[in-house]
């Protein structure tokens, strides 16, 4: 609402004085929303107020309030005639009625809403108090003060100035050394050079990013359901860097809304599009994808309109806007710009739901390249070794088919050291078979009728059984000649331990076989089967030693391969001496661990394979399976594995970030009846509201076109909204107080000509953010003292007229960072992953689902406890509590104007929170080691470190009395001192006397809790 004082004694301005009244009291029933309009009466247009009502009377007769039905109705005493109706619960005051009367009598001139008209740079006014002018900003402010009969406040003292501007440009206080240097600099441009220095500090970008992240609704968790962690902190880092390199605001805007749609977008431009992905997301069971997509894109329209246009377009989700000239159709036309972002409805509670992008640091890129080179070199070496091998398939006995494992089986176990094979030749069998299937130098395989054995004895040292070891054998039972019984046997000094399969299995403990273990019936016939016995299940503990082993069968025909003890060697990774046997073995496996192309090639009949398949099989066999080449390739494989493991570790450490991407096929967008996702109305295409300029010529109907439209010179809102928020950062309140609403329900600008001048200056400077901030910071308006007289407090309590400098409580992050800086704990490191400093126990647990990776708060340690608050992990369902106490938002939605409260809870945080108590302790250590030799020097050191100024004699006396009182208490209670000094993870200076340090800690605690400490003035 306008200040009545502003309207006294001058012509009524419709936009300033009348529109807000009509908007607040009349537009709900007689405004832009056609569906809700009563009696066909519209009061927000010239045509509407000039029309006749149903009774035939004219709503407004310019120059004649007595003949205007509007004035008759608002002054009526008849409850059936009076407007607004009593049932509404609102009424016009006598002063407001007088404003409307004067407006009608002055001609009832109406203009379009001021914010929908492109800003025009007016000539800064001439003022009487010319010496008070430092730049054009001051002319606009002084002209208004002179009109009101007021004078500006004198310039603040230099200590106040450096503290104020250092907070406003870096978010941190100046050090005593910086204050001293500024006080000693008597040059006329000392203050301007101070501002330049602060704008070049990397702290500047961190400070500016904090405001932007509120607007972008940045968070480190998804925000809904499990509220798991998400990875998007590289977007935060991009924002910091963008401010530090003074990226023009038009580029800053375009890259965030549509960096991915720029020609050949860079990695940085893609990271910038995280702005669109900062919305809360979900993967809650039972959620409907279509409904979730609607929710996400409604949020994006609301955020974009608030951040760049200062408009409450979310009001038009369900119906035409009731106060501003925006229809529901126009809302969904804007919605259509975002409707084709390529994302899943369900975020999967993943650290980075797609689309995502990995962004390696330069050193990671270099390390990956080095490892890739190493891996390529090793694989080339493998290839070279392969080329050297001349492999000849071992001979096969006449009449056999080497590719069929039923007829050709290879036994490739080596004997244990000292073992004595039983038979006339190595690996001979006792058998009634007519002839051997194959005989080789190292192995032999036979079918058997009756009894067949393969065994050794006297191994020395014996076979040592390890954890998880098994006895095993691969067997094939011929269904035409089934065996009656097969067994695996082992010896620890006598042949009495047998695991037996068969139809007539003798149970364990039978008289004729005291150490026999019944394993069950024979395995399935006609298939290769792995028989195994877990050592731990037959009483053989890890560490036991076996010196003999055998495979035995009774009757029938059993083909078998590779019997022995395997020590955690995966099946299929054994060595073979024959490629044909290996191929046959692999064909027999129900599941293969070979690479897919090798498996598919082996399945092809040998005579039908092409050259590539043959080479693939041969190379794989020689490199990975052939026993004779294992000493060559195994070390190379090990080196490759180690390099690939290192590469994976580096790759896994590369941060990822959520970015925007566009679907190849655009989704259709529709108006949604009452905003319901499943009640579709007319189909719509991307477009912009008719009350604002059209899309620029040749602008695409994409997010890129939308961004270009926002930054077009003729757009009336973007520049105004941006400079208004910059002003708000310095003065606590924008020129338009309602920074989120430049519409009919928003507040009239206190200095409209100044707002427009700044907007045009911003645009014509090349959207130079630092230029505008420097203009504000160097203006005489900003440099005024903040002290207020009783008269001025009565006349202008909100400092709308700017007759004094800004004074308000610092933001949450600045208060915490100030305490860390004063204590010496602050760790300054630009960028990086979010950190988890102290917070009370149980907060996350009380609101989290079981299984959430943010269900339990795990505090960080070391430097992470003392990073700037900008980097604090932001769990949206449970934001950092000490920051929330000082009005930080939850970041679940866009916030461009924080509330600012003063509550007792805030004092309790400053007095008792672990971070602040620890900061007081470390500040006390500085007092004792840096502050001087006397108590007075130490108290003054703490006061000046925190407030930037020297204490008065009275203030110093209070601090010393507190010190003496606390010292006496701690001398009487040494345990209390020890307990106090144990608060916080930072190590205590053990050299300092505990009782003295505890007393000074309480003094430091007091100083950190001063109103002056947490206030910018």
Residue pairs with C-beta under 8 A, 6 or more apart in sequence:
1 20
1 21
1 24
1 747
2 16
2 17
2 20
2 748
3 800
4 95
4 99
5 148
5 795
6 16
6 17
7 13
7 16
7 17
7 99
11 106
12 18
12 99
12 102
12 103
12 106
14 103
14 109
14 110
14 111
15 111
15 113
15 114
15 748
16 748
16 752
17 99
17 103
17 748
18 99
18 100
18 103
19 44
19 113
19 744
20 744
20 745
20 747
20 748
21 92
21 96
21 99
21 100
22 43
22 44
23 31
23 44
23 323
23 744
23 745
24 90
24 745
25 84
25 88
25 90
25 92
26 43
26 83
26 84
27 43
27 44
27 322
27 323
27 744
28 36
28 322
29 36
29 37
29 38
30 37
30 38
30 39
30 41
30 42
30 43
30 44
30 48
31 37
31 42
31 43
31 44
31 322
31 323
31 744
32 42
32 44
32 320
32 321
32 322
32 323
32 324
32 325
32 326
32 327
33 319
33 320
33 321
33 322
34 320
35 319
35 320
36 319
36 322
39 53
39 54
40 54
41 48
41 51
41 53
41 59
42 48
42 51
43 49
43 59
43 70
44 325
44 744
45 110
46 110
48 59
49 59
49 60
49 70
49 108
49 110
50 58
50 59
50 60
51 58
51 59
52 58
52 59
53 59
53 69
55 69
57 69
57 72
58 67
58 68
58 69
59 68
59 69
59 70
60 68
60 69
60 70
60 71
60 104
60 108
61 67
61 68
61 104
62 104
62 107
62 108
62 109
63 104
63 105
63 106
63 107
63 108
64 104
64 105
65 71
65 100
65 101
65 104
65 105
66 72
68 104
68 108
70 83
70 100
70 104
71 100
71 101
71 104
72 81
73 81
73 82
73 83
74 82
74 83
74 92
74 97
74 100
75 97
76 82
76 83
79 85
79 86
84 90
84 91
84 92
92 100
111 117
113 324
113 325
113 743
113 744
114 748
114 749
114 752
115 310
115 716
115 717
115 720
115 742
115 743
115 746
116 325
116 691
116 692
116 716
116 717
117 716
118 693
118 713
118 714
118 715
118 716
119 716
119 719
119 720
119 755
119 756
119 757
119 759
119 760
120 756
120 760
121 756
121 757
121 760
121 761
121 764
122 753
122 756
122 757
124 136
124 139
124 140
124 757
125 139
125 140
125 143
125 753
126 139
126 143
127 133
127 138
127 139
127 142
127 143
127 146
128 146
129 142
129 146
129 151
129 152
132 138
132 142
132 152
132 780
133 139
133 142
133 780
134 778
134 779
134 780
134 783
135 775
135 778
135 779
135 780
136 757
136 761
136 775
137 754
137 758
137 775
137 776
137 779
137 781
138 779
138 780
138 781
140 751
140 753
140 754
140 757
141 152
141 751
141 754
141 779
141 781
141 802
142 152
144 750
144 751
144 801
144 802
145 151
145 152
145 801
145 802
145 803
148 801
150 792
150 795
150 801
150 803
151 803
152 780
152 781
152 784
152 802
152 803
152 804
153 784
153 785
153 786
153 787
153 803
153 804
153 805
154 784
154 785
155 161
155 780
155 783
155 784
155 785
156 164
156 783
156 784
156 785
156 786
156 805
157 785
158 182
158 183
159 179
159 183
159 948
159 949
160 785
160 786
160 948
160 949
160 1017
161 191
161 783
162 174
162 178
162 179
162 182
162 194
162 948
163 173
163 174
163 179
163 947
163 948
163 949
163 1016
164 805
164 806
164 1016
164 1017
165 191
165 194
165 195
165 198
165 777
165 782
166 172
166 173
166 174
166 178
166 198
167 173
167 810
167 814
167 1016
168 729
168 730
168 777
168 1016
169 195
169 198
169 199
169 201
169 204
169 207
169 773
169 777
170 198
170 201
170 203
170 204
170 206
170 207
171 203
171 206
171 207
171 210
171 813
171 814
171 817
171 868
172 203
172 207
172 814
172 817
172 818
172 821
172 826
173 818
173 821
173 822
173 946
173 948
174 182
174 948
175 945
176 944
176 945
176 948
179 944
179 948
182 190
182 194
185 193
187 193
191 778
191 783
192 778
195 774
195 777
195 778
196 774
198 204
199 770
199 773
199 774
202 240
202 244
202 830
203 828
204 243
204 244
205 239
205 240
205 241
205 242
205 243
205 244
205 830
206 240
206 830
206 868
206 870
208 240
208 243
208 769
209 236
209 239
209 240
209 243
209 870
210 811
210 813
210 869
210 870
211 725
211 729
212 239
212 243
213 236
213 239
213 870
213 891
214 889
214 891
214 894
214 895
214 896
214 898
215 303
215 306
215 307
215 725
215 894
215 895
215 896
216 235
216 239
216 256
216 275
216 278
216 303
216 307
216 894
217 278
217 279
217 280
217 303
217 891
217 892
217 893
217 894
217 895
218 232
218 235
218 236
218 278
218 874
218 891
219 230
219 278
219 280
219 874
219 875
219 876
219 891
219 892
220 229
220 230
220 232
220 233
220 834
220 873
220 874
220 875
221 227
221 228
221 229
221 230
221 854
221 874
221 875
221 876
221 877
222 228
222 230
222 280
222 281
222 282
222 283
222 347
222 349
222 876
223 279
223 280
223 281
223 282
223 876
223 877
223 892
224 280
224 281
224 282
224 284
225 282
225 283
225 284
225 349
225 849
226 283
226 349
226 848
226 849
226 851
226 852
226 853
226 854
227 848
227 852
227 854
227 875
227 876
227 877
227 878
228 349
228 350
228 351
228 852
228 853
228 854
229 351
229 853
229 854
230 281
230 347
230 350
230 351
230 352
230 353
230 658
231 351
231 352
231 356
231 655
231 656
231 657
231 658
232 274
232 277
232 278
232 352
232 657
232 658
233 655
233 657
233 832
233 833
233 834
234 271
234 274
234 359
234 655
234 656
234 657
235 271
235 272
235 274
235 275
235 277
235 278
235 657
235 658
236 831
236 870
237 271
237 831
237 832
238 268
238 271
238 272
238 274
240 830
240 831
240 870
241 831
242 252
242 272
243 769
246 768
246 769
246 770
247 255
248 766
248 767
248 768
248 769
249 711
249 722
249 762
249 767
249 768
249 769
250 711
250 767
251 767
252 767
252 769
253 308
253 707
253 710
253 711
253 718
254 262
254 704
254 707
254 708
254 711
255 262
255 268
255 269
255 272
255 273
256 272
256 273
256 274
256 275
256 276
256 707
257 273
257 275
257 276
257 304
257 703
257 704
257 706
257 707
257 710
258 273
258 660
258 702
258 703
258 704
258 706
258 707
259 265
259 268
259 269
259 270
259 271
259 272
259 273
259 660
260 269
260 270
260 273
260 659
260 660
260 661
260 662
261 662
261 700
261 702
261 703
261 704
262 269
262 704
267 357
267 359
270 357
270 659
270 660
271 357
271 359
271 657
271 659
273 659
273 660
274 657
274 658
274 659
274 660
276 300
276 338
276 341
276 660
276 703
277 343
277 658
277 659
277 660
279 296
279 299
279 300
279 303
280 299
280 876
280 892
281 292
281 296
281 347
281 353
282 292
282 346
282 347
283 346
283 347
283 348
283 349
287 345
287 346
288 677
289 345
289 346
290 345
290 677
290 678
291 677
291 678
292 345
292 346
293 339
293 345
293 677
294 672
294 677
295 677
296 343
296 345
297 335
297 338
297 339
297 341
298 314
298 317
298 335
298 675
299 893
300 338
300 341
301 313
301 314
301 331
301 334
301 335
301 338
302 313
302 314
302 893
302 894
303 893
303 894
304 334
304 706
305 311
305 312
305 313
305 314
305 334
306 312
306 313
306 740
306 894
306 896
307 721
307 894
307 896
308 710
308 717
308 718
308 721
308 722
309 710
309 717
309 718
309 721
309 742
310 717
310 720
310 721
310 724
310 736
310 739
310 740
310 741
310 742
310 743
310 746
310 896
311 324
311 326
311 717
311 741
311 742
311 743
312 321
312 324
312 740
312 741
312 743
312 745
313 321
313 326
313 331
313 334
315 321
315 322
315 323
315 324
315 326
316 326
316 327
316 328
316 330
316 331
317 328
317 331
317 672
317 675
318 328
318 674
318 675
319 328
319 674
320 326
320 327
320 328
321 327
321 743
323 743
323 744
323 745
324 691
324 743
324 744
324 745
325 689
325 690
325 691
326 689
326 691
327 689
328 671
329 671
329 682
329 684
330 687
330 688
330 689
330 690
332 669
332 670
332 671
332 672
332 684
333 684
333 685
333 686
333 687
333 688
333 689
334 686
334 687
334 688
334 689
334 706
335 669
335 684
336 669
336 684
336 685
336 686
336 687
337 686
337 701
337 702
337 703
337 705
337 706
338 703
339 666
339 667
339 668
339 669
340 662
340 663
340 665
340 666
340 667
341 660
341 661
341 662
341 663
342 354
342 355
342 660
342 661
342 662
342 663
343 353
343 354
343 355
343 661
344 353
344 354
347 353
349 852
349 853
351 656
352 656
352 657
352 658
353 658
355 658
355 659
355 660
355 661
356 656
356 657
356 658
356 659
357 656
357 657
357 659
358 651
358 654
358 655
358 656
359 654
359 655
359 656
359 657
360 368
360 654
361 654
364 650
364 653
364 654
367 650
368 647
368 650
368 651
371 643
371 644
371 646
371 647
371 650
372 647
374 643
375 640
375 643
375 644
375 647
378 636
378 639
378 640
378 643
379 640
381 636
382 623
382 633
382 636
382 637
382 640
385 629
385 632
385 633
385 636
386 619
386 622
386 623
389 622
389 629
391 579
391 618
391 622
391 626
393 402
393 578
393 579
393 580
394 440
394 577
394 578
396 402
396 408
396 438
396 580
397 436
397 437
397 438
397 439
400 407
400 408
400 437
400 438
401 407
401 408
402 408
402 578
402 580
402 581
402 584
403 580
403 583
403 584
403 587
403 606
404 584
405 476
405 528
405 559
405 561
405 581
405 584
405 585
405 587
405 588
406 476
406 478
406 559
407 437
407 559
408 437
408 438
408 445
408 580
408 581
408 584
409 437
409 438
409 445
409 476
409 559
409 560
409 561
409 581
410 443
410 445
410 561
410 562
410 576
410 577
410 578
410 581
411 427
411 442
411 443
411 444
411 445
411 454
411 561
411 562
411 563
412 442
412 443
412 562
412 574
412 575
412 576
412 577
412 627
413 562
413 563
413 564
415 421
415 426
415 456
415 459
416 456
416 459
416 462
416 463
417 459
417 460
417 461
418 458
418 459
418 460
418 461
419 456
419 457
419 458
419 459
419 547
419 548
420 456
420 457
420 458
421 427
421 428
421 455
421 456
422 428
422 453
422 455
422 456
422 457
423 429
423 430
425 444
426 441
426 442
427 442
427 443
427 444
427 454
428 444
429 444
429 446
429 448
429 452
429 453
429 454
430 451
430 452
430 453
431 446
431 447
431 448
431 449
431 450
431 451
431 452
432 448
432 449
432 450
432 451
433 446
433 447
433 448
433 449
433 452
436 444
436 445
436 446
437 445
437 446
437 447
438 444
438 445
442 577
445 559
445 560
445 561
446 452
447 478
447 557
447 558
447 559
448 553
448 555
448 556
448 557
448 558
449 481
449 555
449 556
449 557
450 554
450 555
451 552
451 553
451 554
452 552
452 553
452 558
453 550
453 551
453 552
454 550
454 551
454 563
455 489
455 548
455 549
455 550
455 551
455 552
456 548
456 549
456 550
457 491
457 547
457 548
458 547
458 548
459 546
459 547
459 548
460 547
461 545
462 545
462 546
462 547
463 545
463 546
463 547
463 549
463 565
464 543
464 544
464 545
465 535
465 540
465 541
465 542
465 543
465 544
465 545
465 546
465 565
466 542
466 567
466 568
467 542
468 534
468 536
468 568
469 535
469 542
469 565
469 566
469 567
469 568
470 532
470 533
470 534
470 535
470 565
470 566
471 488
471 490
471 499
471 532
471 533
471 535
471 549
471 564
471 565
472 488
472 530
472 531
472 532
472 533
472 563
472 564
472 565
472 566
473 488
473 530
473 531
473 551
473 560
473 561
473 562
473 563
473 564
474 528
474 529
474 530
474 531
474 560
474 561
474 562
474 563
474 585
475 486
475 523
475 528
475 529
475 531
475 558
475 559
475 560
475 561
476 526
476 527
476 528
476 529
476 558
476 559
476 560
477 483
477 486
477 522
477 523
477 524
477 525
477 526
477 529
477 556
477 557
477 558
478 525
478 526
478 556
478 557
478 558
478 559
479 525
479 526
480 557
481 556
481 557
482 522
482 525
482 556
482 557
483 502
483 522
483 553
483 554
483 555
483 556
483 557
483 558
484 502
484 503
484 504
484 554
484 555
484 556
485 500
485 501
485 502
485 503
485 504
485 505
485 522
485 553
485 554
485 555
486 500
486 501
486 502
486 522
486 531
486 551
486 552
486 553
486 554
486 558
487 498
487 499
487 500
487 501
487 502
487 551
487 552
487 553
488 498
488 499
488 531
488 533
488 549
488 550
488 551
488 563
489 495
489 497
489 498
489 499
489 549
489 550
489 551
489 552
490 497
490 540
490 546
490 548
490 549
490 550
491 497
491 546
491 547
491 548
491 549
491 550
492 544
492 545
492 546
492 547
493 547
495 548
495 550
496 513
496 514
496 515
497 515
497 516
497 517
497 538
498 513
498 515
498 516
498 517
498 552
499 517
499 519
499 533
499 538
500 506
500 516
500 517
500 518
500 519
501 519
501 520
501 521
501 522
501 523
501 531
502 521
502 522
502 554
503 521
503 522
505 518
505 519
505 520
505 521
506 512
506 513
506 516
506 518
507 516
507 518
508 515
508 516
508 517
508 518
509 516
510 516
517 533
517 538
519 531
519 533
523 529
523 531
527 588
528 585
528 588
528 589
530 571
535 541
535 542
535 544
536 542
540 546
546 565
549 563
549 564
549 565
551 560
551 563
553 560
561 585
562 574
570 593
571 589
571 593
572 586
572 589
572 592
572 593
572 594
573 593
574 625
575 625
575 626
575 627
575 630
576 582
576 585
576 621
576 625
576 626
576 627
577 626
577 627
577 628
579 617
579 618
579 621
579 625
579 626
582 621
582 625
583 602
583 617
583 621
586 592
586 594
586 599
586 602
587 602
587 603
592 599
594 602
594 620
595 620
597 616
598 616
598 617
598 620
601 609
601 613
601 614
601 616
601 617
602 617
604 613
609 617
622 629
623 629
623 633
624 633
624 637
655 833
660 703
662 702
662 703
668 683
669 683
669 684
669 685
669 686
670 680
670 681
670 682
670 683
670 684
671 680
671 681
671 682
671 684
672 679
672 680
672 681
673 679
673 680
673 681
685 701
686 701
686 702
686 705
686 706
687 695
687 701
688 694
688 695
688 706
688 709
692 715
692 716
692 717
693 709
693 712
693 714
693 715
693 716
695 701
695 705
695 708
695 709
696 705
696 708
696 709
696 712
699 705
699 708
699 709
709 715
710 718
711 718
711 767
713 763
717 742
719 759
719 760
719 762
719 763
720 736
720 742
720 755
720 756
720 759
721 739
721 742
722 759
722 762
723 755
723 758
723 759
723 762
723 772
724 734
724 735
724 736
724 739
724 755
725 734
725 739
725 896
726 769
726 772
726 773
726 776
727 734
727 735
727 758
727 776
728 734
728 739
728 897
730 776
730 777
730 782
730 806
731 782
731 799
731 802
731 806
732 806
732 807
732 808
732 900
733 798
733 799
733 800
734 897
735 749
735 750
735 751
735 752
735 754
735 755
735 758
736 742
736 746
736 747
736 748
736 749
736 750
736 755
737 747
737 750
737 798
738 745
738 746
738 747
738 897
739 896
739 897
740 896
740 897
741 747
749 755
750 800
750 801
750 802
751 802
758 772
758 775
761 771
761 772
761 775
762 768
762 771
762 772
765 771
765 772
776 782
781 802
782 805
782 806
783 805
784 802
784 803
784 804
784 805
785 804
785 805
786 804
786 805
786 806
786 807
786 1017
787 804
788 799
788 804
788 807
792 803
792 804
796 803
799 806
805 1017
806 1016
806 1017
807 1015
807 1016
807 1017
808 900
808 1015
808 1016
809 886
809 900
809 902
809 1014
809 1015
809 1016
810 818
810 1014
810 1015
810 1016
811 886
811 887
811 888
811 898
812 869
812 882
812 883
812 884
812 885
812 886
812 887
812 888
813 868
813 869
813 870
813 883
813 888
814 869
815 886
815 910
815 1013
815 1014
816 869
816 882
816 883
816 915
817 826
817 868
817 869
818 946
818 1013
818 1014
819 915
819 916
819 919
819 920
819 1008
820 826
820 866
820 868
820 915
820 919
822 919
822 923
822 942
822 945
822 946
822 1008
823 918
823 919
823 920
823 921
823 922
823 923
823 926
823 1004
824 922
824 923
824 925
824 926
825 865
825 866
825 918
825 919
825 922
825 986
826 866
826 868
827 863
827 866
827 867
828 868
829 863
829 867
832 867
832 871
834 871
834 872
834 873
834 874
835 860
835 864
835 865
835 867
835 871
835 872
835 873
836 857
836 858
836 859
836 860
836 864
836 872
836 873
837 859
837 860
837 864
837 865
837 866
837 867
837 872
837 880
837 915
838 859
838 865
838 913
838 914
838 915
838 984
839 857
839 859
839 880
839 881
839 882
840 881
841 857
843 857
843 878
843 881
844 854
844 855
844 856
844 857
844 875
844 878
845 855
845 856
845 857
847 877
847 878
848 854
848 855
848 856
848 877
848 878
849 855
854 875
859 865
861 985
862 985
865 915
865 985
865 986
866 986
869 880
869 883
872 880
872 883
873 880
874 880
874 891
876 890
876 891
876 892
877 890
879 888
879 889
879 890
879 891
880 888
882 909
882 913
882 915
884 890
885 903
885 905
885 906
885 909
886 906
886 909
887 898
887 899
887 900
887 901
888 898
889 895
889 898
906 1014
907 1009
909 916
910 916
910 1008
910 1009
910 1014
911 1005
911 1009
914 983
914 984
915 984
916 1005
916 1008
916 1009
917 980
917 983
917 984
917 1001
917 1005
918 983
918 984
918 985
918 986
919 1004
919 1008
920 1001
920 1002
920 1004
920 1005
920 1008
921 980
921 981
921 983
921 984
921 986
921 988
921 997
921 1001
921 1004
922 984
922 986
923 942
923 945
923 946
923 1001
923 1004
923 1007
923 1008
924 942
924 997
924 1000
924 1001
924 1003
924 1004
925 988
925 989
925 992
925 997
926 941
926 942
926 945
927 938
927 939
927 941
927 942
927 1000
927 1003
927 1004
928 938
928 989
928 992
928 996
928 997
928 1000
929 989
929 992
930 941
931 937
931 938
931 939
931 940
931 941
931 942
932 938
932 940
932 941
935 960
935 963
936 956
936 960
938 1000
939 951
939 956
939 959
939 960
939 963
939 1003
940 950
940 951
940 956
942 959
942 1000
942 1003
942 1004
942 1007
943 949
943 950
943 951
943 955
943 956
943 959
943 1007
944 950
944 951
946 1007
946 1008
946 1010
946 1013
947 1007
947 1010
947 1012
947 1013
951 959
959 1003
959 1006
959 1007
962 1002
962 1003
962 1006
963 999
963 1000
963 1002
963 1003
966 998
966 999
966 1002
966 1003
967 995
967 996
967 999
969 976
969 999
970 976
970 977
970 980
970 994
970 995
970 998
970 999
971 995
974 994
974 995
976 998
977 994
977 995
977 997
977 998
977 999
978 994
980 998
980 1001
980 1002
981 988
981 994
981 997
981 998
981 1001
982 988
988 997
989 997
1007 1013
